[in-house]
Amino acid sequence: MFNFFNELALDYNLNIGEYNQFNLVNLSNRLVYIEGQKGIIKIATDCITFRVKKGVISVFGQNLTIKRITDTTLVISGEIKQIESGV
C-alpha cells in the first residue's frame, strides 16, 4: 500500500524512525493535514494548537476551523498565515 510519507523517506534516504513524531502537509495555505496529533490544546478562529509526540504545533490564521479529527489525524481549514512547531 502506498504511503506518501514513507515514500518521501525512501526517496531522500531518511531514517523513518527519526521522523515519526508527526507528519504535516500544508495545501496552499488553505488546508493543513496532520498525522500524529495527540490532542487539542486551544481552538480559536485565529489559532489552533495541538499536541504531537514530543511537543506542540500551532496553526495561526483567520477563520480557522477543524474539518476532521480522529485519534491521530487532524484537518484544519481557513486562511493559514503561519505554522509553528515547538518540538
GIJODA-V320226 format. One record per backbone hydrogen bond with DSSP energy under -0.5 kcal/mol. NH is the residue of the N-H (numbers start at 1). CO is the residue of the C=O. E is the energy in kcal/mol with one decimal. If there is no record, write none. Layout:
BEGIN
NH | CO | E
NH | CO | E
END
This chain:
BEGIN
7 | 3 | -2.5
8 | 4 | -2.0
9 | 5 | -2.0
10 | 6 | -2.3
11 | 7 | -2.9
12 | 8 | -2.2
13 | 10 | -1.1
14 | 9 | -2.8
16 | 14 | -0.9
18 | 15 | -1.8
19 | 15 | -0.6
19 | 16 | -0.8
20 | 17 | -0.6
23 | 35 | -2.4
25 | 33 | -2.7
27 | 25 | -0.6
27 | 31 | -3.4
28 | 26 | -0.9
30 | 27 | -2.1
31 | 27 | -1.1
32 | 76 | -2.8
33 | 25 | -2.7
34 | 74 | -2.8
35 | 23 | -2.9
36 | 72 | -2.2
37 | 72 | -2.2
38 | 51 | -3.0
39 | 51 | -0.6
41 | 49 | -3.2
42 | 49 | -1.9
44 | 47 | -1.4
48 | 59 | -2.2
49 | 42 | -2.2
50 | 57 | -2.4
51 | 39 | -3.1
52 | 55 | -2.6
53 | 21 | -1.0
55 | 52 | -1.4
56 | 86 | -0.6
57 | 50 | -2.5
58 | 84 | -2.7
59 | 48 | -2.7
60 | 58 | -0.5
60 | 82 | -3.3
61 | 46 | -1.9
62 | 79 | -1.9
64 | 45 | -2.7
65 | 77 | -2.4
67 | 65 | -0.7
67 | 75 | -2.7
68 | 75 | -1.3
70 | 73 | -2.4
74 | 34 | -2.0
75 | 68 | -2.6
76 | 32 | -2.5
77 | 65 | -2.6
78 | 30 | -1.8
79 | 62 | -2.7
80 | 29 | -2.3
80 | 78 | -1.1
81 | 60 | -2.8
82 | 60 | -1.8
84 | 58 | -2.8
86 | 56 | -3.5
86 | 84 | -0.5
END
